[in-house]
Amino acid sequence: MKVLGIRNSPTEIRFALSEKTGNNIVLLNINSENKLIFPKHLNSLSQKVGWLYQEFENIISNNPDIKKIAIKQNENVSTKYSTVQETAFYDAIAHLIGNNKGILVNSYVYNNIGTKSKEVKTFSESFVGKTTKNWNTAMADAIAATIKELK
């Protein structure tokens, strides 16, 4: 089963494509694209939402065997709506596209995954290694969400 893991932020989107082979979880995009950066010409949230929808559509059409989408959502953030609005919209896009494609979508916080923010990089590396480029906590979050789905 192939899982698309997503970690959204206002400036970039990190994604992991993982699948379980036997007892092992394999990160399929360990050496390839794993980061979406919003083009500078997109000035409004509406434009960014439309662009991100197309990018998710492309990832899914290039990987038609994706069975689940796993989102590492924000947690422990200010309750002020403006601080979480943009990321919440991007999470909603993943839910929308999953619904439109008949793909189950789940959202997780660290407690659900079984790790903590300070440990997520080590957690993800212990299962699949780390990406050869753009390795950071956001990427580890996307991977950890796929691990939750595949364990």
DSSP file with accessible surface (Angstrom, degrees, kcal/mol):
  #  RESIDUE AA STRUCTURE BP1 BP2  ACC     N-H-->O    O-->H-N    N-H-->O    O-->H-N    TCO  KAPPA ALPHA  PHI   PSI    X-CA   Y-CA   Z-CA
    1    1 A M              0   0   94      0, 0.0    19,-0.9     0, 0.0     2,-0.4   0.000 360.0 360.0 360.0 132.8    0.0    0.0    0.0
    2    2 A K  E     -Ab  19  66A  21     63,-0.9    65,-3.0    17,-0.2    66,-1.2  -0.821 360.0-166.7-100.1 135.5    1.3    3.4   -1.0
    3    3 A V  E     -Ab  18  68A   0     15,-3.2    15,-2.4    -2,-0.4     2,-0.6  -0.968  14.1-146.3-123.9 136.8    0.8    6.4    1.4
    4    4 A L  E     -Ab  17  69A   1     64,-2.4    66,-2.9    -2,-0.4     2,-0.4  -0.910  18.0-161.5 -99.5 116.8    1.3   10.1    0.7
    5    5 A G  E     -Ab  16  70A   0     11,-3.4    11,-2.4    -2,-0.6     2,-0.4  -0.850   8.6-167.9-100.0 139.2    2.4   12.0    3.8
    6    6 A I  E     -Ab  15  71A   1     64,-2.6    66,-2.7    -2,-0.4     2,-0.4  -0.981  19.4-177.1-132.6 137.6    2.1   15.7    3.9
    7    7 A R  E     -A   14   0A  39      7,-2.5     7,-2.6    -2,-0.4     2,-0.3  -0.954  21.7-162.3-130.4 110.8    3.4   18.5    6.1
    8    8 A N  E     +A   13   0A   1     64,-0.5     5,-0.2    -2,-0.4    79,-0.1  -0.651  16.3 164.5 -94.6 149.6    2.0   21.9    5.2
    9    9 A S        -     0   0   32      3,-0.9    -2,-0.0    -2,-0.3     0, 0.0  -0.947  50.7-100.2-149.5 167.8    3.3   25.3    6.1
   10   10 A P  S    S+     0   0   53      0, 0.0     3,-0.1     0, 0.0    28,-0.1   0.740 119.8  34.6 -64.8 -19.8    2.6   28.8    4.8
   11   11 A T  S    S+     0   0   99      1,-0.3    27,-1.0    26,-0.1     2,-0.3   0.731 125.3   4.8-108.4 -27.3    5.9   28.8    2.8
   12   12 A E  E     - C   0  37A  32     25,-0.2    -3,-0.9     2,-0.0     2,-0.4  -0.989  55.6-134.3-155.6 161.4    6.4   25.3    1.6
   13   13 A I  E     -AC   8  36A   0     23,-2.9    23,-3.2    -2,-0.3     2,-0.4  -0.973  16.4-159.0-120.3 131.6    4.8   21.8    1.5
   14   14 A R  E     -AC   7  35A   1     -7,-2.6    -7,-2.5    -2,-0.4     2,-0.4  -0.900  13.7-176.1-109.3 139.7    6.8   18.7    2.3
   15   15 A F  E     -A    6   0A   8     19,-2.1     2,-0.4    -2,-0.4    -9,-0.2  -0.993  12.5-163.0-140.0 146.8    5.6   15.3    1.1
   16   16 A A  E     -A    5   0A   0    -11,-2.4   -11,-3.4    -2,-0.4     2,-0.6  -0.982   7.3-156.3-126.0 137.4    6.7   11.7    1.4
   17   17 A L  E     +A    4   0A  13     -2,-0.4    11,-2.9   -13,-0.2    12,-0.8  -0.972  29.5 165.5-112.2 113.6    5.7    8.7   -0.7
   18   18 A S  E     -AD   3  27A   0    -15,-2.4   -15,-3.2    -2,-0.6     2,-0.3  -0.915  14.9-180.0-128.6 155.3    6.1    5.5    1.3
   19   19 A E  E     -AD   2  26A  54      7,-2.0     7,-3.3    -2,-0.3     2,-0.5  -0.982  29.0-114.5-149.1 160.0    5.0    2.0    1.0
   20   20 A K  E     - D   0  25A  82    -19,-0.9     2,-0.5    -2,-0.3     5,-0.2  -0.840  24.8-175.3 -99.0 127.6    5.3   -1.2    3.0
   21   21 A T  E >   - D   0  24A  77      3,-3.3     3,-2.3    -2,-0.5     2,-0.3  -0.963  67.6 -47.6-121.8 108.3    7.3   -4.0    1.4
   22   22 A G  T 3  S-     0   0   65     -2,-0.5    -2,-0.0     1,-0.3     0, 0.0  -0.508 123.7 -25.0  64.5-123.1    7.2   -7.1    3.6
   23   23 A N  T 3  S+     0   0  154     -2,-0.3     2,-0.4    -3,-0.1    -1,-0.3   0.363 123.0  92.4 -99.0   3.1    8.0   -5.9    7.0
   24   24 A N  E <   -D   21   0A 115     -3,-2.3    -3,-3.3   104,-0.0     2,-0.5  -0.790  65.8-141.9-104.2 143.5    9.9   -2.8    5.8
   25   25 A I  E     -D   20   0A  17     -2,-0.4     2,-0.5   102,-0.3    -5,-0.2  -0.888  22.0-159.5 -99.4 128.2    8.6    0.7    5.2
   26   26 A V  E     -D   19   0A  58     -7,-3.3    -7,-2.0    -2,-0.5     2,-0.9  -0.933  14.5-142.3-115.0 129.2   10.3    2.2    2.1
   27   27 A L  E >   -D   18   0A   8     -2,-0.5     3,-1.1   101,-0.3    -9,-0.3  -0.802  16.2-167.5 -87.6 108.2   10.5    5.9    1.4
   28   28 A L  T 3  S+     0   0   63    -11,-2.9     3,-0.3    -2,-0.9    -1,-0.2   0.783  82.8  45.2 -72.3 -28.9   10.0    6.0   -2.4
   29   29 A N  T >  S+     0   0    4    -12,-0.8     3,-0.9     1,-0.2    -1,-0.3  -0.053  71.3 124.3-106.7  36.2   11.1    9.6   -2.9
   30   30 A I  T <  S+     0   0   43     -3,-1.1   102,-2.3     1,-0.3   103,-0.4   0.825  87.3  28.2 -63.4 -30.3   14.1    9.5   -0.7
   31   31 A N  T 3  S+     0   0  107     -3,-0.3    -1,-0.3   100,-0.2     2,-0.2   0.213 120.7  55.6-115.2  13.2   16.3   10.7   -3.5
   32   32 A S  S <  S-     0   0   57     -3,-0.9   101,-0.2     1,-0.2   100,-0.1  -0.602  99.2 -28.6-133.8-166.0   13.8   12.8   -5.5
   33   33 A E        +     0   0  108     -2,-0.2    -1,-0.2     1,-0.1    -2,-0.1  -0.141  55.3 147.3 -54.0 134.4   11.3   15.6   -5.2
   34   34 A N        +     0   0    1      1,-0.2   -19,-2.1    -3,-0.1     2,-0.4   0.254  51.8  73.1-148.2   8.9    9.8   16.1   -1.7
   35   35 A K  E     -C   14   0A  58    -21,-0.2     2,-0.5     2,-0.0   -21,-0.2  -0.995  51.6-165.8-138.2 129.5    9.3   19.8   -1.5
   36   36 A L  E     -C   13   0A   5    -23,-3.2   -23,-2.9    -2,-0.4     2,-0.5  -0.975  10.6-167.4-114.1 125.1    6.8   22.2   -3.0
   37   37 A I  E     -C   12   0A 101     -2,-0.5   -25,-0.2   -25,-0.2     3,-0.1  -0.951  27.1-115.2-113.6 130.5    7.5   25.9   -2.8
   38   38 A F        -     0   0   18    -27,-1.0    10,-0.1    -2,-0.5    -2,-0.0  -0.410  35.8-111.0 -64.2 129.9    4.9   28.4   -3.7
   39   39 A P    >   -     0   0   36      0, 0.0     3,-1.6     0, 0.0    -1,-0.1  -0.323  21.5-124.4 -60.5 144.0    5.8   30.5   -6.7
   40   40 A K  T 3  S+     0   0  202      1,-0.3    -2,-0.1    -3,-0.1     0, 0.0   0.759 105.4  67.0 -63.9 -25.6    6.5   34.1   -5.9
   41   41 A H  T 3  S+     0   0  133      2,-0.0     2,-0.8     1,-0.0    -1,-0.3   0.619  76.1  96.4 -75.5  -8.3    3.9   35.4   -8.4
   42   42 A L    <   +     0   0   24     -3,-1.6    -4,-0.0     1,-0.2    -1,-0.0  -0.714  47.3 169.0 -83.5 110.7    1.1   33.9   -6.3
   43   43 A N        +     0   0  138     -2,-0.8     2,-0.3     5,-0.0    -1,-0.2   0.724  50.7  55.5 -97.9 -25.2   -0.1   36.9   -4.2
   44   44 A S  S  > S-     0   0   49      1,-0.1     4,-2.1     0, 0.0     5,-0.2  -0.760  77.6-122.3-113.7 159.2   -3.3   35.7   -2.6
   45   45 A L  H  > S+     0   0   46     -2,-0.3     4,-2.8     1,-0.2     5,-0.2   0.900 114.5  57.5 -61.4 -38.3   -4.3   32.8   -0.5
   46   46 A S  H  > S+     0   0   98      1,-0.2     4,-2.2     2,-0.2    -1,-0.2   0.911 106.7  47.6 -59.9 -43.5   -6.8   31.8   -3.1
   47   47 A Q  H  > S+     0   0   86      2,-0.2     4,-2.4     1,-0.2    -1,-0.2   0.910 112.5  49.3 -64.2 -41.6   -4.1   31.6   -5.8
   48   48 A K  H  X S+     0   0   36     -4,-2.1     4,-2.8     2,-0.2    -2,-0.2   0.902 109.5  51.6 -65.9 -40.1   -1.9   29.5   -3.5
   49   49 A V  H  X S+     0   0   33     -4,-2.8     4,-2.5     2,-0.2    -2,-0.2   0.931 111.3  47.9 -61.8 -45.0   -4.8   27.1   -2.7
   50   50 A G  H  X S+     0   0   39     -4,-2.2     4,-1.9    -5,-0.2    -2,-0.2   0.919 112.8  48.1 -62.5 -42.8   -5.5   26.7   -6.4
   51   51 A W  H  X S+     0   0   55     -4,-2.4     4,-2.2     2,-0.2    -2,-0.2   0.931 111.8  49.5 -63.4 -44.7   -1.9   26.0   -7.2
   52   52 A L  H  X S+     0   0    0     -4,-2.8     4,-2.9     1,-0.2     5,-0.3   0.903 106.5  55.8 -64.6 -38.8   -1.5   23.5   -4.3
   53   53 A Y  H  X S+     0   0   51     -4,-2.5     4,-2.5     1,-0.2    -1,-0.2   0.941 109.1  47.6 -57.0 -45.8   -4.6   21.7   -5.4
   54   54 A Q  H  X S+     0   0  106     -4,-1.9     4,-2.4     2,-0.2    -1,-0.2   0.895 110.9  51.3 -62.9 -40.4   -3.0   21.2   -8.9
   55   55 A E  H  X S+     0   0   42     -4,-2.2     4,-2.3     2,-0.2    -2,-0.2   0.924 111.6  46.2 -64.3 -44.3    0.3   20.1   -7.3
   56   56 A F  H  X S+     0   0    0     -4,-2.9     4,-2.5     1,-0.2     5,-0.2   0.904 111.1  53.8 -63.3 -39.7   -1.5   17.5   -5.2
   57   57 A E  H  X S+     0   0   44     -4,-2.5     4,-2.7    -5,-0.3    -2,-0.2   0.921 109.1  48.9 -58.6 -44.2   -3.5   16.4   -8.3
   58   58 A N  H  X S+     0   0   67     -4,-2.4     4,-2.1     2,-0.2    -2,-0.2   0.913 110.1  50.3 -63.5 -44.0   -0.2   15.9  -10.1
   59   59 A I  H  X S+     0   0   15     -4,-2.3     4,-0.7     2,-0.2    -2,-0.2   0.941 114.5  44.5 -60.8 -44.8    1.4   13.8   -7.3
   60   60 A I  H >< S+     0   0   10     -4,-2.5     3,-0.8     1,-0.2     6,-0.3   0.912 112.1  50.7 -69.4 -39.8   -1.7   11.6   -7.2
   61   61 A S  H 3< S+     0   0   66     -4,-2.7    -1,-0.2     1,-0.3    -2,-0.2   0.857 111.4  49.3 -68.8 -28.0   -2.0   11.2  -11.0
   62   62 A N  H 3< S+     0   0  125     -4,-2.1    -1,-0.3     1,-0.3    -2,-0.2   0.604 121.2  36.9 -80.7 -12.1    1.7   10.3  -11.1
   63   63 A N    X<  +     0   0   29     -3,-0.8     3,-1.9    -4,-0.7    -1,-0.3  -0.562  68.2 167.0-136.0  67.8    1.1    7.7   -8.3
   64   64 A P  T 3  S+     0   0  107      0, 0.0    -3,-0.1     0, 0.0    -1,-0.1   0.641  70.2  69.2 -65.9  -9.6   -2.3    6.3   -8.9
   65   65 A D  T 3   +     0   0   71     -3,-0.1   -63,-0.9   -62,-0.0     2,-0.3   0.323  65.6 127.8 -92.0  11.0   -1.7    3.5   -6.4
   66   66 A I  E <   +b    2   0A   6     -3,-1.9   -63,-0.2    -6,-0.3     3,-0.1  -0.514  31.6 177.7 -65.3 126.9   -1.8    5.9   -3.4
   67   67 A K  E     +     0   0A 121    -65,-3.0    37,-1.1    -2,-0.3     2,-0.3   0.645  60.3  22.5-105.3 -23.5   -4.4    4.4   -1.0
   68   68 A K  E     -be   3 104A  52    -66,-1.2   -64,-2.4    35,-0.2     2,-0.4  -0.991  57.3-148.0-144.7 153.1   -4.1    6.9    1.9
   69   69 A I  E     -be   4 105A   0     35,-2.6    37,-2.4    -2,-0.3     2,-0.5  -0.988  16.6-165.8-119.0 130.2   -3.1   10.4    2.6
   70   70 A A  E     -be   5 106A   0    -66,-2.9   -64,-2.6    -2,-0.4     2,-0.5  -0.978   3.1-163.1-121.2 122.3   -1.6   11.1    6.0
   71   71 A I  E     -be   6 107A   0     35,-2.8    37,-2.9    -2,-0.5     2,-0.9  -0.891  15.1-147.9-107.7 129.7   -1.2   14.7    7.2
   72   72 A K  E     - e   0 108A   0    -66,-2.7   -64,-0.5    -2,-0.5    37,-0.2  -0.866  33.7-159.3 -90.4 106.8    1.0   15.9   10.1
   73   73 A Q        -     0   0   69     35,-2.2    37,-0.2    -2,-0.9    15,-0.0  -0.394  20.8 -88.5 -87.3 165.5   -1.1   18.7   11.3
   74   74 A N        +     0   0   41     -2,-0.1     2,-0.3    10,-0.1    -1,-0.1  -0.343  48.0 177.7 -65.0 152.0   -0.2   21.7   13.4
   75   75 A E        +     0   0   48      1,-0.1     3,-0.1    -2,-0.0    34,-0.0  -0.973  53.9  27.2-152.0 161.5   -0.4   21.4   17.2
   76   76 A N  S    S+     0   0  160     -2,-0.3     2,-0.3     1,-0.2    -1,-0.1   0.897  85.7 142.2  52.5  44.5    0.4   23.5   20.2
   77   77 A V        -     0   0   69      1,-0.1    -1,-0.2    -3,-0.1     7,-0.1  -0.785  60.4 -81.7-112.1 161.4   -0.2   26.7   18.3
   78   78 A S        -     0   0   67     -2,-0.3    -1,-0.1     1,-0.1     5,-0.1  -0.209  33.5-130.2 -54.8 145.9   -1.8   29.9   19.3
   79   79 A T  S    S+     0   0  148      4,-0.1     2,-0.5    -3,-0.1    -1,-0.1   0.494  73.7 117.6 -80.7  -0.3   -5.6   29.8   19.1
   80   80 A K    >>  -     0   0  134      1,-0.2     3,-1.6     2,-0.1     4,-0.6  -0.552  65.2-142.1 -69.2 118.2   -5.5   33.1   17.1
   81   81 A Y  H >> S+     0   0  133     -2,-0.5     4,-1.9     1,-0.3     3,-1.5   0.857  94.2  62.4 -53.9 -40.7   -7.1   32.1   13.8
   82   82 A S  H 34 S+     0   0   73      1,-0.3     4,-0.4     2,-0.2    -1,-0.3   0.781  98.6  57.3 -61.9 -25.2   -4.8   34.2   11.7
   83   83 A T  H <4 S+     0   0   76     -3,-1.6    -1,-0.3     1,-0.2    -2,-0.2   0.731 120.6  26.0 -78.2 -21.1   -1.7   32.2   12.8
   84   84 A V  H <X S+     0   0   32     -3,-1.5     4,-2.6    -4,-0.6     5,-0.2   0.475  94.2  97.0-117.2  -6.4   -3.1   28.9   11.6
   85   85 A Q  H  X S+     0   0   64     -4,-1.9     4,-2.4     1,-0.2     5,-0.2   0.910  84.3  46.4 -54.3 -52.6   -5.4   29.9    8.8
   86   86 A E  H  > S+     0   0   53     -4,-0.4     4,-2.0     1,-0.2    -1,-0.2   0.939 115.5  44.6 -62.8 -47.4   -3.1   29.3    5.9
   87   87 A T  H  > S+     0   0    5      1,-0.2     4,-2.5     2,-0.2    -1,-0.2   0.900 111.5  54.5 -64.3 -38.4   -1.8   25.9    7.0
   88   88 A A  H  X S+     0   0   43     -4,-2.6     4,-2.3     1,-0.2    -1,-0.2   0.905 106.7  51.7 -62.2 -39.4   -5.4   24.8    7.9
   89   89 A F  H  X S+     0   0   71     -4,-2.4     4,-1.9    -5,-0.2    -1,-0.2   0.918 109.6  49.4 -61.9 -42.5   -6.5   25.7    4.4
   90   90 A Y  H  X S+     0   0    0     -4,-2.0     4,-1.6     2,-0.2    -2,-0.2   0.900 109.7  50.8 -67.4 -37.8   -3.7   23.6    2.9
   91   91 A D  H  X S+     0   0   18     -4,-2.5     4,-1.9     1,-0.2    -1,-0.2   0.918 108.4  53.5 -61.5 -40.8   -4.6   20.7    5.1
   92   92 A A  H  X S+     0   0   53     -4,-2.3     4,-2.9     1,-0.2    -2,-0.2   0.864 102.3  57.8 -63.6 -35.2   -8.2   21.1    3.9
   93   93 A I  H  X S+     0   0   15     -4,-1.9     4,-2.8     2,-0.2     5,-0.3   0.918 105.3  50.5 -60.4 -42.4   -7.0   20.9    0.3
   94   94 A A  H  X S+     0   0    0     -4,-1.6     4,-2.2     1,-0.2    -1,-0.2   0.916 111.7  47.8 -63.0 -40.0   -5.4   17.5    1.0
   95   95 A H  H  X S+     0   0   73     -4,-1.9     4,-2.6     2,-0.2    -2,-0.2   0.922 112.6  49.7 -65.1 -42.2   -8.7   16.3    2.5
   96   96 A L  H  X S+     0   0   80     -4,-2.9     4,-2.7     2,-0.2    -2,-0.2   0.942 112.5  44.9 -63.2 -48.4  -10.7   17.7   -0.4
   97   97 A I  H  X S+     0   0    1     -4,-2.8     4,-1.8     2,-0.2     6,-0.2   0.902 112.5  52.4 -67.5 -36.9   -8.5   16.0   -3.1
   98   98 A G  H  X>S+     0   0    0     -4,-2.2     5,-3.2    -5,-0.3     4,-0.6   0.945 110.9  47.5 -60.9 -45.4   -8.5   12.7   -1.1
   99   99 A N  H ><5S+     0   0  125     -4,-2.6     3,-1.0     1,-0.2    -2,-0.2   0.925 111.4  50.6 -60.6 -44.5  -12.3   12.8   -1.0
  100  100 A N  H 3<5S+     0   0   89     -4,-2.7    -1,-0.2     1,-0.2    -2,-0.2   0.799 116.1  41.7 -64.6 -28.7  -12.5   13.6   -4.7
  101  101 A K  H 3<5S-     0   0   89     -4,-1.8    -1,-0.2    -3,-0.2    -2,-0.2   0.368 113.8-112.7 -99.0   0.1  -10.2   10.7   -5.6
  102  102 A G  T <<5 +     0   0   72     -3,-1.0     2,-0.5    -4,-0.6    -3,-0.2   0.817  69.5 142.5  72.0  30.4  -11.7    8.2   -3.1
  103  103 A I      < -     0   0   18     -5,-3.2    -1,-0.2    -6,-0.2   -35,-0.2  -0.901  54.2-119.9-107.6 129.2   -8.5    8.2   -1.0
  104  104 A L  E     -e   68   0A  92    -37,-1.1   -35,-2.6    -2,-0.5     2,-0.4  -0.450  29.7-160.8 -65.5 134.7   -8.8    8.0    2.8
  105  105 A V  E     -e   69   0A  20    -37,-0.2     2,-0.4    -2,-0.2   -35,-0.2  -0.982  10.7-180.0-123.0 130.3   -7.2   11.0    4.5
  106  106 A N  E     -e   70   0A  50    -37,-2.4   -35,-2.8    -2,-0.4     2,-0.4  -0.973  14.6-148.7-127.2 146.8   -6.2   11.1    8.2
  107  107 A S  E     -e   71   0A  35     -2,-0.4     2,-0.3   -37,-0.2   -35,-0.2  -0.919  19.1-170.3-115.0 141.7   -4.6   13.9   10.2
  108  108 A Y  E     -e   72   0A  28    -37,-2.9   -35,-2.2    -2,-0.4     2,-0.3  -0.939  18.5-155.8-133.2 153.0   -2.2   13.2   13.1
  109  109 A V    >>  -     0   0   29     -2,-0.3     4,-1.6   -37,-0.2     3,-0.6  -0.715  47.4 -94.8-111.9 169.4   -0.4   15.0   15.9
  110  110 A Y  H 3>>S+     0   0   23     -2,-0.3     4,-2.5     1,-0.2     5,-1.8   0.884 123.4  58.0 -55.8 -41.0    2.8   13.6   17.4
  111  111 A N  H 345S+     0   0  142      1,-0.2    -1,-0.2     2,-0.2     5,-0.0   0.895 106.8  48.8 -58.9 -39.4    1.0   11.8   20.2
  112  112 A N  H <45S+     0   0   78     -3,-0.6    -1,-0.2     1,-0.2    -2,-0.2   0.849 113.1  47.8 -65.1 -36.9   -1.0    9.8   17.6
  113  113 A I  H  <5S-     0   0    5     -4,-1.6    -2,-0.2     2,-0.1    -1,-0.2   0.819 113.7-117.1 -75.9 -32.4    2.2    8.9   15.7
  114  114 A G  T  <5S+     0   0   57     -4,-2.5     2,-0.2     1,-0.4    -3,-0.2   0.739  79.5  82.0  99.4  28.3    4.1    7.9   18.7
  115  115 A T      < -     0   0   12     -5,-1.8    -1,-0.4     8,-0.0     2,-0.3  -0.820  66.8-121.0-145.2-174.9    6.9   10.4   18.7
  116  116 A K    >>  -     0   0  131     -2,-0.2     3,-1.4    -3,-0.1     4,-1.2  -0.905  32.3-105.2-131.0 163.1    7.6   14.0   19.8
  117  117 A S  T 34 S+     0   0   65     -2,-0.3     3,-0.5     1,-0.3     4,-0.4   0.873 121.3  50.1 -59.1 -37.3    8.8   17.1   17.9
  118  118 A K  T 34 S+     0   0  198      1,-0.2    -1,-0.3     2,-0.1     4,-0.2   0.665 119.0  38.5 -75.1 -14.6   12.3   16.8   19.2
  119  119 A E  T <> S+     0   0   99     -3,-1.4     4,-2.7     2,-0.1    -1,-0.2   0.425  85.0  97.6-112.6  -2.9   12.5   13.1   18.3
  120  120 A V  H  X S+     0   0    0     -4,-1.2     4,-2.8    -3,-0.5     5,-0.2   0.854  82.2  53.0 -64.4 -34.6   10.7   13.0   14.9
  121  121 A K  H  > S+     0   0   76     -4,-0.4     4,-2.6     2,-0.2    -1,-0.2   0.956 113.8  42.3 -65.1 -45.9   13.8   13.2   12.8
  122  122 A T  H  > S+     0   0  102      2,-0.2     4,-2.1     1,-0.2    -2,-0.2   0.905 113.8  53.9 -65.1 -41.2   15.4   10.2   14.6
  123  123 A F  H  X S+     0   0   29     -4,-2.7     4,-0.8     2,-0.2    -2,-0.2   0.953 112.9  41.9 -56.4 -52.1   12.0    8.4   14.6
  124  124 A S  H >X>S+     0   0    0     -4,-2.8     4,-2.5     1,-0.2     3,-0.9   0.915 112.9  53.3 -65.3 -43.3   11.7    8.8   10.8
  125  125 A E  H 3X5S+     0   0   72     -4,-2.6     4,-1.6    -5,-0.2    -1,-0.2   0.866 101.5  60.7 -59.9 -35.2   15.3    7.9   10.1
  126  126 A S  H 3<5S+     0   0   89     -4,-2.1    -1,-0.2     1,-0.2    -2,-0.2   0.772 114.2  35.1 -66.9 -23.1   15.0    4.7   12.1
  127  127 A F  H <<5S+     0   0   78     -3,-0.9  -102,-0.3    -4,-0.8    -2,-0.2   0.855 141.3   0.1 -94.7 -44.0   12.3    3.5    9.7
  128  128 A V  H  <5S-     0   0   20     -4,-2.5  -101,-0.3     1,-0.4    -3,-0.2   0.418  91.6-119.3-130.4  -2.4   13.4    4.8    6.3
  129  129 A G     << -     0   0   27     -4,-1.6    -1,-0.4    -5,-0.6     2,-0.3  -0.478  46.0 -65.7  85.8-166.2   16.6    6.8    6.6
  130  130 A K        -     0   0  112     -2,-0.1     5,-0.1    -5,-0.1  -103,-0.0  -0.905  50.1 -95.3-124.6 156.3   16.7   10.4    5.6
  131  131 A T        -     0   0    6     -2,-0.3     4,-0.2     1,-0.1  -100,-0.2  -0.274  26.3-128.9 -65.3 152.8   16.2   12.2    2.3
  132  132 A T  S    S+     0   0   98   -102,-2.3     2,-0.3     1,-0.1  -101,-0.1   0.660  91.9  28.4 -79.3 -14.7   19.3   13.1    0.3
  133  133 A K  S    S+     0   0  102   -103,-0.4    -1,-0.1  -101,-0.2  -101,-0.1  -0.985 118.8  16.7-142.9 153.6   18.2   16.7    0.0
  134  134 A N  S    S+     0   0   68     -2,-0.3     2,-0.4     1,-0.2     5,-0.2   0.800  73.1 174.3  59.9  33.6   16.0   19.1    2.0
  135  135 A W        +     0   0   46     -4,-0.2     2,-0.3     4,-0.1    -1,-0.2  -0.588  18.4 124.6 -75.9 123.5   16.2   17.0    5.1
  136  136 A N  S  > S-     0   0   51     -2,-0.4     4,-2.3     1,-0.1     5,-0.2  -0.940  74.2 -79.3-160.3-176.9   14.5   18.8    8.1
  137  137 A T  H  > S+     0   0   59     -2,-0.3     4,-2.5     1,-0.2     5,-0.1   0.876 123.9  56.5 -63.7 -37.5   11.9   18.4   10.7
  138  138 A A  H  > S+     0   0   27      2,-0.2     4,-1.9     1,-0.2    -1,-0.2   0.914 109.2  46.4 -62.3 -41.4    9.0   19.1    8.3
  139  139 A M  H  > S+     0   0    0      1,-0.2     4,-2.4     2,-0.2    -1,-0.2   0.921 111.0  52.0 -65.8 -42.4   10.1   16.3    6.0
  140  140 A A  H  X S+     0   0    0     -4,-2.3     4,-3.1     1,-0.2    -2,-0.2   0.881 106.9  54.8 -60.7 -36.0   10.5   14.0    9.0
  141  141 A D  H  X S+     0   0    4     -4,-2.5     4,-2.1     2,-0.2    -1,-0.2   0.924 107.7  48.4 -61.2 -46.5    6.9   15.0    9.9
  142  142 A A  H  X S+     0   0    0     -4,-1.9     4,-1.4     1,-0.2    -2,-0.2   0.915 114.7  46.0 -61.4 -42.3    5.6   14.0    6.5
  143  143 A I  H  X S+     0   0    0     -4,-2.4     4,-2.4     1,-0.2     3,-0.2   0.930 109.2  54.5 -65.6 -45.6    7.5   10.7    6.7
  144  144 A A  H  X S+     0   0    0     -4,-3.1     4,-2.3     1,-0.2    -1,-0.2   0.872 104.6  55.0 -58.6 -37.0    6.3   10.0   10.3
  145  145 A A  H  X S+     0   0    0     -4,-2.1     4,-1.5     1,-0.2    -1,-0.2   0.901 108.9  47.6 -63.6 -38.5    2.7   10.4    9.2
  146  146 A T  H  X S+     0   0    0     -4,-1.4     4,-1.8    -3,-0.2    -2,-0.2   0.896 108.4  55.0 -69.5 -36.2    3.2    7.7    6.5
  147  147 A I  H  X S+     0   0    0     -4,-2.4     4,-1.8     1,-0.2    -2,-0.2   0.920 104.0  55.0 -61.1 -42.7    4.9    5.4    9.1
  148  148 A K  H  < S+     0   0   83     -4,-2.3    -1,-0.2     1,-0.2    -2,-0.2   0.909 111.0  45.1 -55.4 -42.9    1.8    5.8   11.3
  149  149 A E  H  < S+     0   0   18     -4,-1.5    -1,-0.2     1,-0.2    -2,-0.2   0.817 117.2  43.9 -71.2 -30.1   -0.4    4.6    8.4
  150  150 A L  H  <        0   0    7     -4,-1.8    -2,-0.2    -3,-0.1    -1,-0.2   0.589 360.0 360.0 -96.2 -12.3    1.9    1.7    7.4
  151  151 A K     <        0   0  141     -4,-1.8  -131,-0.0    -3,-0.2  -128,-0.0  -0.304 360.0 360.0 -70.4 360.0    2.7    0.2   10.8
